[in-house]
Amino acid sequence: MDDLLRRMEQYANNLEALVEEKTEQLSLEKRRSEELLYQVLP
């Protein structure tokens, strides 16, 4: 039972890290697209 709880905790931590990474990527791409838009439309 302890092994199951440990694996579930590791899985949850991994998901949290993945969400954080994807959120950072999304923010970067959003910033890039906004910069491009401002260059095209003054």
C-alpha positions as CSV (number, residue, x, y, z in Angstrom):
1,M,0.0,0.0,0.0
2,D,2.8,2.4,0.8
3,D,4.3,1.7,-2.6
4,L,1.1,2.7,-4.3
5,L,0.9,5.9,-2.4
6,R,4.5,6.7,-3.2
7,R,3.9,6.1,-6.9
8,M,0.8,8.2,-6.9
9,E,2.7,11.1,-5.2
10,Q,5.5,10.8,-7.8
11,Y,2.9,10.8,-10.6
12,A,1.2,13.9,-9.1
13,N,4.5,15.7,-8.8
14,N,5.5,14.8,-12.3
15,L,2.2,16.1,-13.6
16,E,2.7,19.4,-11.7
17,A,6.1,19.8,-13.2
18,L,4.7,19.1,-16.7
19,V,1.9,21.6,-16.3
20,E,4.5,24.2,-15.1
21,E,6.7,23.5,-18.1
22,K,3.8,23.7,-20.6
23,T,2.6,26.9,-18.9
24,E,6.0,28.5,-19.4
25,Q,6.1,27.4,-23.0
26,L,2.6,28.9,-23.6
27,S,3.6,32.2,-22.0
28,L,6.7,32.4,-24.2
29,E,4.7,31.6,-27.4
30,K,2.0,34.1,-26.5
31,R,4.7,36.8,-25.9
32,R,6.3,36.0,-29.3
33,S,2.9,36.1,-31.1
34,E,2.1,39.5,-29.5
35,E,5.4,40.9,-30.5
36,L,4.9,39.7,-34.1
37,L,1.4,41.2,-34.2
38,Y,2.7,44.5,-33.0
39,Q,5.4,44.5,-35.7
40,V,2.8,43.8,-38.4
41,L,0.1,46.2,-37.0
42,P,1.7,49.3,-35.8
